[in-house]
Amino acid sequence: MPALLTTVAEEQVPASRHPKRSRVTSLIITDPPIHDRFVTCVPFYELKAGAGDFGPEQPGVDPADHTTWIQVRGRRLTRDIFVIQVTGRSMEPKIPDGSYCLFRGGEALAGMRQGRIMLIALKDSVDPETGGRLTAKRYESEEVFGEDGEFRHLRIRLLSLNPDYRPIVLDNADEDTLKPLGEFVAAVEPLPQGFR
């Protein structure tokens, strides 16, 4: 599933050529007022920015330094929420192909991930649907405790919601095999025309 992301410049394609993208152009804001950041909009990241820059040990976004944002309505926003685009059909119907999705990083990455839809960076493998190293999948793991009392992953399965797609299976996975970047919150809905 999701490789991720088109560039913001590509979003300026005329609606007649890319009708799906036309609704997204109303979401993208460049340099919104500081008082709107994390109130009516959240940071939008392209693939290269999103790969590895999130996690509990990472600092939050400095609202003064980030320029590309996505408008969001009907949600309480916090500083650990960001948006990326998910491509592919393996997480349909919950995440339609091309959706701009909210993910929560930071503390949401701590603790149990079992059964949660996560944005994952793969180190030594790729998503078979897209060939990308980033994927959004339902996380399942089988764990065992070692003699030292620490647990290790016997197997991690990254599951698609669409039954037409096979899971990504990582045997004897360790911390270097993948990195959780965020937990799926929701797909972004465009704001009504004229709302800012």
Backbone as JSON, one array per atom type, in Angstrom:
{
  "sequence": "MPALLTTVAEEQVPASRHPKRSRVTSLIITDPPIHDRFVTCVPFYELKAGAGDFGPEQPGVDPADHTTWIQVRGRRLTRDIFVIQVTGRSMEPKIPDGSYCLFRGGEALAGMRQGRIMLIALKDSVDPETGGRLTAKRYESEEVFGEDGEFRHLRIRLLSLNPDYRPIVLDNADEDTLKPLGEFVAAVEPLPQGFR",
  "N": [[0.84, -1.16, 0.0], [0.61, 2.2, 0.74], [2.82, 4.18, -0.79], [3.6, 6.89, -0.84], [3.97, 10.07, -1.77], [2.82, 12.9, -3.46], [4.19, 15.92, -4.79], [3.71, 19.24, -3.49], [3.61, 21.12, -5.51], [2.63, 19.64, -7.66], [0.0, 19.5, -7.05], [-1.27, 21.66, -8.11], [-2.42, 21.15, -10.53], [-4.74, 21.52, -13.2], [-8.22, 21.04, -12.47], [-9.71, 19.68, -14.37], [-7.95, 17.86, -15.46], [-7.1, 16.3, -13.32], [-9.37, 15.35, -11.42], [-9.66, 14.23, -8.83], [-7.63, 15.37, -7.39], [-8.35, 18.04, -7.3], [-9.97, 18.72, -5.11], [-8.15, 18.65, -3.08], [-6.45, 20.8, -3.4], [-7.76, 22.86, -2.19], [-7.28, 22.34, 0.43], [-4.58, 22.71, 1.01], [-2.33, 24.94, 2.48], [-0.12, 27.61, 2.38], [2.2, 28.88, 4.55], [0.32, 29.61, 6.82], [-1.34, 31.86, 9.16], [0.33, 32.16, 12.32], [-1.33, 31.78, 14.59], [-3.26, 30.02, 13.63], [-2.03, 27.6, 13.29], [-1.91, 24.24, 14.14], [-4.39, 24.57, 15.13], [-6.45, 25.1, 13.2], [-5.15, 23.86, 11.19], [-2.63, 21.46, 10.15], [0.81, 20.26, 9.91], [1.96, 19.38, 6.64], [3.63, 16.78, 5.13], [6.04, 15.81, 2.75], [7.24, 12.84, 1.11], [10.14, 12.5, 1.46], [10.59, 14.11, 3.67], [9.01, 12.95, 5.61], [10.1, 10.46, 6.11], [11.42, 9.17, 8.66], [11.57, 11.34, 10.39], [9.9, 11.4, 12.59], [8.73, 10.48, 15.84], [8.87, 9.38, 19.31], [11.19, 10.44, 20.36], [11.74, 12.63, 18.85], [11.78, 16.17, 18.25], [8.93, 18.4, 18.37], [7.06, 19.94, 15.67], [8.21, 23.08, 14.67], [6.16, 25.7, 14.51], [6.76, 28.11, 13.31], [8.72, 27.55, 11.47], [7.85, 25.65, 9.6], [6.34, 25.43, 6.4], [4.27, 24.35, 4.76], [0.98, 23.41, 5.06], [-2.05, 21.66, 5.99], [-5.5, 22.19, 5.89], [-7.82, 21.34, 8.42], [-10.89, 20.09, 9.63], [-13.31, 19.78, 12.28], [-11.91, 18.38, 14.25], [-9.97, 18.04, 17.2], [-6.86, 19.39, 17.35], [-3.44, 18.55, 17.85], [0.06, 19.07, 18.65], [1.43, 16.85, 17.78], [0.34, 15.82, 15.51], [0.25, 15.15, 12.03], [0.13, 15.37, 8.41], [0.14, 13.17, 5.64], [0.12, 11.88, 2.28], [-1.55, 8.96, 1.32], [-1.12, 6.34, -0.87], [-2.48, 3.86, -3.09], [-4.46, 0.8, -2.93], [-4.66, -1.01, -0.87], [-5.55, -0.51, 1.72], [-8.16, 0.1, 1.54], [-11.62, -0.21, 2.43], [-11.26, 1.85, 4.31], [-9.1, 3.66, 4.05], [-9.07, 5.39, 1.31], [-7.54, 5.2, -1.97], [-5.05, 7.58, -2.58], [-5.71, 9.27, -0.5], [-5.41, 12.01, 1.79], [-4.05, 11.84, 4.86], [-4.42, 12.02, 8.4], [-1.99, 11.52, 10.84], [-0.78, 10.51, 14.03], [2.04, 11.2, 15.83], [4.81, 11.05, 18.06], [4.01, 10.52, 21.42], [2.01, 8.7, 20.81], [3.24, 6.62, 19.62], [4.4, 5.11, 21.51], [4.19, 2.2, 23.61], [1.69, -0.37, 23.22], [1.16, -1.53, 19.95], [-0.4, -3.29, 18.72], [-2.89, -4.28, 16.49], [-3.45, -1.69, 15.66], [-3.64, 0.81, 13.09], [-0.84, 1.73, 11.46], [1.68, 4.04, 10.37], [4.48, 3.05, 8.78], [7.99, 2.87, 8.43], [9.98, 0.97, 6.4], [12.99, -0.82, 6.58], [14.63, -2.85, 5.28], [12.96, -3.96, 3.42], [10.22, -3.67, 1.07], [7.01, -2.22, 0.34], [4.89, -4.4, -1.29], [2.87, -3.56, -3.03], [3.38, -0.94, -3.88], [6.1, -0.61, -4.0], [7.43, 1.09, -2.36], [9.16, 2.34, 0.59], [7.74, 3.29, 2.72], [4.76, 2.54, 4.43], [1.28, 2.13, 5.15], [-0.36, 0.21, 7.39], [-2.26, -2.35, 9.15], [-1.04, -3.27, 12.26], [0.42, -6.17, 13.51], [1.9, -8.31, 15.9], [3.96, -11.06, 16.92], [5.34, -11.97, 19.9], [8.15, -12.9, 21.93], [9.62, -13.69, 25.09], [12.93, -13.22, 26.05], [15.76, -14.82, 27.68], [16.83, -12.83, 29.2], [14.71, -11.42, 30.05], [13.72, -9.48, 28.43], [11.54, -8.62, 25.73], [11.27, -9.85, 22.38], [10.55, -9.48, 18.91], [9.06, -12.1, 17.33], [7.7, -12.38, 14.98], [6.47, -9.94, 12.78], [3.55, -8.77, 11.37], [2.27, -6.88, 8.8], [-0.72, -5.83, 7.97], [-3.09, -5.68, 5.32], [-6.25, -4.04, 4.78], [-7.88, -4.49, 2.66], [-8.87, -7.43, 1.2], [-7.71, -8.33, -1.14], [-5.01, -7.96, -1.08], [-1.86, -9.1, 0.02], [-0.32, -9.67, 3.26], [2.56, -7.94, 4.64], [5.21, -9.68, 5.83], [7.43, -9.94, 8.45], [9.92, -11.73, 9.66], [11.58, -12.54, 12.73], [11.98, -9.85, 13.43], [13.61, -6.82, 14.33], [14.44, -3.77, 16.11], [15.74, -2.38, 14.12], [14.59, -3.16, 11.77], [12.16, -1.99, 11.08], [10.46, 1.17, 11.44], [8.08, 2.67, 13.38], [6.17, 5.45, 12.45], [3.87, 6.9, 12.83], [0.49, 6.86, 14.11], [-2.51, 6.05, 12.5], [-5.1, 8.42, 12.23], [-7.31, 9.67, 10.86], [-8.83, 10.17, 7.62], [-8.41, 13.21, 5.81], [-10.83, 15.71, 5.5], [-12.01, 18.1, 3.13], [-12.24, 21.63, 3.88], [-15.24, 23.64, 4.0], [-16.08, 25.73, 1.19], [-14.73, 28.99, 1.26], [-14.27, 28.99, 4.0], [-11.97, 29.77, 6.5]],
  "CA": [[0.0, 0.0, 0.0], [1.05, 3.55, 0.53], [4.17, 4.63, -1.02], [3.43, 8.26, -0.5], [3.45, 11.37, -1.77], [3.07, 13.82, -4.56], [4.68, 17.2, -4.27], [2.68, 20.27, -3.43], [3.54, 21.75, -6.82], [1.8, 18.83, -8.53], [-1.4, 19.69, -6.68], [-1.82, 22.8, -8.82], [-2.87, 20.69, -11.84], [-6.14, 21.88, -13.4], [-9.17, 20.03, -12.02], [-10.17, 18.88, -15.49], [-6.99, 16.79, -15.7], [-7.0, 15.47, -12.13], [-10.48, 15.75, -10.57], [-9.47, 13.81, -7.44], [-6.7, 16.3, -6.76], [-8.89, 19.39, -7.21], [-10.47, 18.99, -3.76], [-7.03, 18.77, -2.18], [-5.83, 22.12, -3.49], [-8.42, 23.74, -1.21], [-6.78, 21.99, 1.75], [-3.18, 23.1, 1.2], [-2.1, 26.34, 2.85], [1.29, 27.95, 2.54], [2.43, 29.89, 5.59], [-0.87, 30.15, 7.49], [-1.01, 32.65, 10.35], [0.81, 31.36, 13.45], [-2.41, 31.42, 15.5], [-4.06, 28.95, 13.04], [-1.26, 26.37, 13.22], [-2.35, 23.23, 15.12], [-5.75, 24.91, 15.55], [-7.26, 24.77, 12.02], [-4.32, 23.18, 10.19], [-1.49, 20.67, 10.65], [1.88, 20.17, 8.91], [1.89, 18.43, 5.55], [4.98, 16.34, 4.82], [6.31, 15.01, 1.57], [7.89, 11.57, 1.4], [11.5, 12.58, 1.99], [10.55, 14.73, 4.99], [8.34, 12.07, 6.55], [10.8, 9.2, 6.33], [12.37, 9.13, 9.75], [11.61, 12.53, 11.23], [8.88, 11.37, 13.62], [8.93, 9.48, 16.88], [8.81, 9.98, 20.63], [12.42, 11.16, 20.67], [11.9, 13.77, 17.94], [11.1, 17.41, 18.68], [7.73, 18.75, 17.63], [7.22, 20.89, 14.58], [8.24, 24.5, 15.02], [5.18, 26.3, 13.61], [7.34, 29.25, 12.58], [9.64, 27.08, 10.44], [7.22, 24.78, 8.61], [5.56, 26.3, 5.52], [3.15, 23.72, 4.06], [0.01, 22.93, 6.03], [-3.32, 21.18, 5.47], [-6.62, 22.57, 6.73], [-8.55, 20.21, 8.99], [-12.08, 20.54, 10.36], [-14.01, 18.82, 13.1], [-11.0, 17.6, 15.1], [-9.05, 18.75, 18.1], [-5.52, 19.17, 16.82], [-2.33, 18.66, 18.78], [1.34, 19.28, 17.98], [2.02, 15.61, 17.29], [-0.42, 15.38, 14.34], [0.75, 15.6, 10.74], [-0.58, 14.81, 7.26], [0.82, 12.7, 4.44], [-0.81, 11.25, 1.35], [-1.43, 7.52, 1.23], [-1.54, 5.88, -2.19], [-2.69, 2.43, -3.2], [-5.8, 0.34, -2.57], [-4.63, -2.1, 0.1], [-6.23, -0.18, 2.98], [-9.56, 0.44, 1.28], [-12.28, 1.07, 2.21], [-10.99, 2.83, 5.36], [-8.21, 4.69, 3.5], [-9.14, 5.33, -0.15], [-6.33, 5.52, -2.72], [-4.79, 9.0, -2.74], [-6.2, 10.05, 0.64], [-4.53, 12.76, 2.67], [-4.41, 11.25, 6.14], [-3.85, 12.48, 9.66], [-1.29, 10.54, 11.67], [-0.3, 11.05, 15.3], [3.37, 10.69, 16.18], [5.15, 11.3, 19.46], [3.62, 9.55, 22.45], [1.13, 7.68, 20.23], [4.07, 5.52, 19.16], [4.84, 4.33, 22.67], [3.23, 1.2, 24.08], [1.2, -1.45, 22.37], [0.73, -1.16, 18.6], [-1.19, -4.41, 18.24], [-4.2, -3.99, 15.93], [-3.58, -0.29, 15.25], [-3.14, 1.14, 11.76], [0.38, 2.52, 11.69], [2.56, 4.44, 9.28], [5.72, 2.32, 9.07], [9.12, 2.95, 7.51], [10.63, -0.33, 6.28], [14.41, -0.65, 6.3], [15.2, -3.82, 4.34], [11.94, -4.5, 2.54], [9.35, -2.66, 0.47], [5.61, -2.57, 0.2], [4.77, -5.04, -2.6], [1.92, -2.87, -3.9], [3.9, 0.32, -4.42], [7.56, -0.61, -4.09], [7.96, 2.12, -1.47], [9.62, 1.94, 1.93], [6.73, 3.7, 3.7], [3.49, 1.84, 4.24], [0.28, 2.22, 6.22], [-0.94, -1.12, 7.54], [-2.64, -2.77, 10.51], [0.15, -3.86, 12.87], [0.28, -7.35, 14.39], [3.21, -8.91, 16.18], [4.1, -12.2, 17.83], [6.52, -11.64, 20.7], [8.62, -13.88, 22.9], [10.53, -13.12, 26.08], [14.23, -13.86, 26.1], [16.27, -15.17, 29.01], [17.14, -11.59, 29.91], [13.45, -10.8, 30.45], [13.3, -8.54, 27.4], [10.83, -9.28, 24.65], [11.69, -9.59, 21.01], [9.53, -9.83, 17.93], [9.24, -13.33, 16.58], [7.17, -12.07, 13.66], [5.58, -8.78, 12.64], [2.74, -8.81, 10.15], [1.64, -5.62, 8.44], [-1.89, -6.35, 7.27], [-3.96, -4.84, 4.5], [-7.67, -4.2, 5.05], [-8.44, -5.01, 1.42], [-8.46, -8.83, 1.14], [-6.98, -8.61, -2.38], [-3.58, -7.69, -0.89], [-1.22, -9.95, 1.02], [0.4, -8.94, 4.3], [4.02, -7.89, 4.67], [5.59, -10.49, 6.99], [8.82, -9.73, 8.84], [10.31, -12.72, 10.67], [12.69, -12.14, 13.6], [12.15, -8.41, 13.26], [14.15, -6.08, 15.46], [14.22, -2.33, 16.03], [16.3, -1.83, 12.89], [13.84, -3.66, 10.62], [11.13, -1.02, 10.74], [10.29, 2.25, 12.41], [6.75, 3.28, 13.39], [6.25, 6.9, 12.33], [2.64, 7.52, 13.3], [-0.74, 6.07, 14.16], [-3.58, 6.62, 11.68], [-6.2, 9.06, 12.95], [-8.46, 9.8, 9.95], [-8.6, 10.84, 6.34], [-8.72, 14.63, 5.91], [-11.94, 16.21, 4.67], [-11.79, 19.51, 2.8], [-13.08, 22.63, 4.53], [-16.21, 24.23, 3.09], [-15.59, 26.9, 0.45], [-14.79, 30.26, 1.97], [-13.92, 28.87, 5.42], [-10.53, 29.9, 6.79]],
  "C": [[0.87, 1.2, 0.0], [2.52, 3.76, 0.32], [4.19, 6.04, -0.5], [4.05, 9.11, -1.56], [3.73, 12.12, -3.03], [3.59, 15.11, -3.98], [3.55, 18.21, -4.27], [2.53, 20.93, -4.79], [2.63, 20.96, -7.76], [0.32, 19.02, -8.22], [-2.04, 20.85, -7.43], [-2.24, 22.45, -10.24], [-4.33, 21.05, -12.0], [-7.08, 20.72, -13.05], [-9.64, 19.15, -13.16], [-9.23, 17.71, -15.78], [-6.91, 15.82, -14.53], [-8.13, 15.83, -11.16], [-10.3, 15.36, -9.12], [-8.59, 14.8, -6.7], [-7.31, 17.68, -6.54], [-9.41, 19.71, -5.81], [-9.32, 19.21, -2.78], [-6.41, 20.15, -2.23], [-6.49, 23.09, -2.52], [-7.95, 23.46, 0.21], [-5.41, 22.58, 2.04], [-3.07, 24.59, 1.44], [-0.6, 26.53, 2.95], [1.38, 29.09, 3.54], [1.15, 30.47, 6.2], [-0.46, 31.01, 8.69], [-0.62, 31.74, 11.52], [-0.34, 30.91, 14.35], [-3.34, 30.34, 14.95], [-3.35, 27.59, 13.08], [-1.56, 25.48, 14.43], [-3.7, 23.59, 15.73], [-6.71, 24.57, 14.41], [-6.45, 24.04, 10.95], [-3.15, 22.47, 10.87], [-0.44, 20.58, 9.55], [1.63, 19.07, 7.88], [3.32, 18.09, 5.16], [5.01, 15.56, 3.51], [7.12, 13.8, 1.99], [9.25, 11.73, 2.05], [11.53, 13.22, 3.37], [9.97, 13.77, 6.02], [9.13, 10.84, 6.91], [11.85, 9.34, 7.42], [12.37, 10.33, 10.67], [10.58, 12.54, 12.35], [9.2, 10.28, 14.63], [8.95, 10.15, 18.22], [10.05, 10.78, 20.97], [12.62, 12.41, 19.82], [11.2, 15.01, 18.5], [9.87, 17.65, 17.83], [8.05, 19.72, 16.5], [7.26, 22.29, 15.14], [7.31, 25.21, 14.05], [5.74, 27.46, 12.8], [8.21, 28.79, 11.41], [8.99, 26.25, 9.34], [6.28, 25.62, 7.74], [4.33, 25.67, 4.89], [2.24, 23.02, 5.06], [-1.25, 22.47, 5.31], [-4.42, 21.62, 6.44], [-7.38, 21.33, 7.17], [-9.75, 20.77, 9.75], [-12.62, 19.41, 11.23], [-13.14, 17.95, 13.99], [-10.23, 18.53, 16.01], [-7.65, 18.39, 17.64], [-4.47, 19.38, 17.89], [-1.03, 18.74, 17.98], [2.0, 18.01, 17.48], [1.27, 15.04, 16.08], [0.19, 15.98, 13.08], [-0.04, 14.9, 9.64], [0.41, 14.34, 6.21], [-0.24, 12.08, 3.54], [-0.5, 9.77, 1.26], [-1.94, 7.1, -0.15], [-1.66, 4.36, -2.19], [-4.04, 2.02, -2.64], [-5.81, -0.67, -1.44], [-5.31, -1.78, 1.43], [-7.66, 0.31, 2.75], [-10.46, -0.59, 1.95], [-11.93, 2.16, 3.22], [-10.11, 3.98, 4.85], [-8.24, 4.58, 1.98], [-7.81, 5.76, -0.8], [-6.21, 7.04, -2.89], [-5.23, 9.88, -1.58], [-5.08, 10.81, 1.34], [-4.96, 12.39, 4.08], [-3.69, 11.89, 7.31], [-3.19, 11.3, 10.36], [-0.83, 11.25, 12.93], [1.03, 10.39, 15.61], [3.59, 10.83, 17.67], [4.73, 10.18, 20.39], [2.69, 8.46, 21.93], [1.93, 6.46, 19.79], [4.55, 4.63, 20.3], [3.77, 3.29, 23.01], [2.8, 0.24, 22.99], [0.71, -0.93, 21.03], [-0.24, -2.19, 18.02], [-2.56, -3.95, 17.75], [-4.4, -2.57, 15.45], [-3.06, -0.12, 13.82], [-2.01, 2.13, 11.95], [1.01, 2.91, 10.36], [3.93, 3.89, 9.64], [6.76, 2.62, 8.0], [9.84, 1.61, 7.55], [12.1, -0.11, 5.91], [14.9, -1.55, 5.17], [14.17, -4.44, 3.41], [11.1, -3.35, 2.0], [7.92, -3.15, 0.47], [5.43, -3.17, -1.2], [3.82, -4.32, -3.56], [2.56, -1.68, -4.59], [5.4, 0.32, -4.64], [8.22, 0.41, -3.19], [8.36, 1.57, -0.12], [8.67, 2.4, 3.03], [5.43, 2.99, 3.38], [2.57, 2.14, 5.42], [-0.43, 0.88, 6.26], [-1.39, -1.34, 8.98], [-1.5, -3.62, 11.07], [-0.23, -5.05, 13.75], [1.66, -7.9, 14.65], [3.05, -10.11, 17.11], [5.41, -11.97, 18.57], [6.88, -12.8, 21.62], [9.56, -13.16, 23.87], [11.81, -13.93, 26.1], [14.63, -14.18, 27.53], [16.58, -13.94, 29.84], [15.88, -10.85, 30.36], [12.94, -9.78, 29.45], [12.53, -9.29, 26.32], [11.47, -8.95, 23.32], [10.57, -10.04, 20.09], [9.91, -11.12, 17.22], [8.81, -13.09, 15.13], [6.32, -10.82, 13.76], [4.86, -8.94, 11.31], [2.09, -7.45, 9.98], [0.51, -5.96, 7.48], [-2.64, -5.29, 6.5], [-5.4, -5.06, 4.95], [-8.38, -4.79, 3.84], [-7.95, -6.45, 1.25], [-7.71, -9.21, -0.15], [-5.47, -8.45, -2.23], [-3.04, -8.54, 0.25], [-0.49, -9.12, 2.06], [1.91, -8.88, 4.01], [4.41, -8.62, 5.95], [7.08, -10.32, 7.23], [9.14, -10.7, 9.96], [11.54, -12.24, 11.43], [13.02, -10.66, 13.46], [12.74, -7.79, 14.51], [13.92, -4.59, 15.22], [14.75, -1.71, 14.75], [15.52, -2.23, 11.64], [12.79, -2.67, 10.14], [11.07, 0.06, 11.81], [8.87, 2.77, 12.31], [6.9, 4.8, 13.36], [5.0, 7.6, 12.84], [1.5, 6.53, 13.33], [-1.8, 6.79, 13.35], [-4.67, 7.19, 12.56], [-7.44, 9.1, 12.07], [-7.99, 10.34, 8.62], [-9.06, 12.29, 6.5], [-9.89, 14.96, 4.98], [-11.69, 17.67, 4.36], [-12.72, 20.43, 3.59], [-14.1, 23.18, 3.53], [-15.6, 25.44, 2.39], [-15.75, 28.15, 1.27], [-14.42, 30.19, 3.44], [-12.41, 28.97, 5.58], [-10.36, 30.09, 8.27]]
}
